Amino acid sequence: MGTKKQAQIITRLAHLITKRSERLSNQNSLSTSVSIKLTQEIKTYCFLIRVFQEN
C-alpha cells in the first residue's frame, strides 16, 4: 500500500476518532451502552492507526 493511501486512511480514522470523542464528551445525553460502544470504537480506530503506521 502506498504512503499516500496510508495517510488517507489514517486521516479518515483520526476524523472518526474526533467525531466519536465529541459524542462521548456530551455523555449526559448518552446511555451507558452507547458510551461503551463509542469507547470501543475509539480504541479500535487507534489500534488501526498504529497498524497502518507500522506498515
C-alpha positions in Angstrom: 0.0 0.0 0.0 1.3 3.4 -0.9 2.3 6.1 1.6 -0.4 8.4 0.2 -3.1 5.8 0.7 -1.9 5.0 4.2 -2.0 8.8 5.0 -5.6 9.0 3.7 -6.7 6.0 5.8 -5.1 7.4 8.9 -6.7 10.8 8.3 -10.1 9.1 8.0 -9.6 7.1 11.2 -8.5 10.2 13.0 -11.6 12.0 11.8 -13.8 9.1 13.1 -12.0 9.3 16.5 -12.7 13.0 16.7 -16.4 12.5 15.9 -16.7 9.7 18.5 -14.8 11.7 21.1 -17.1 14.7 20.5 -20.2 12.5 21.1 -18.6 10.9 24.1 -17.8 14.3 25.7 -21.6 15.0 25.6 -22.1 12.0 27.8 -25.1 13.3 29.8 -27.3 12.6 26.8 -25.9 9.1 26.1 -26.8 5.8 27.5 -24.1 3.6 29.1 -24.2 1.1 26.3 -23.7 3.9 23.7 -20.8 5.3 25.8 -19.2 1.8 25.9 -19.7 1.3 22.2 -18.1 4.7 21.4 -15.2 4.0 23.7 -14.6 0.6 22.0 -14.8 2.2 18.5 -12.2 4.8 19.5 -9.8 2.1 20.8 -10.3 0.1 17.6 -9.6 3.1 15.4 -6.4 3.9 17.5 -5.3 0.4 17.0 -5.8 0.5 13.3 -3.8 3.8 13.1 -0.9 2.1 14.8 -1.1 -0.8 12.4 -1.1 1.4 9.4 1.8 3.5 10.7 3.9 0.4 11.2 3.4 -0.8 7.6 
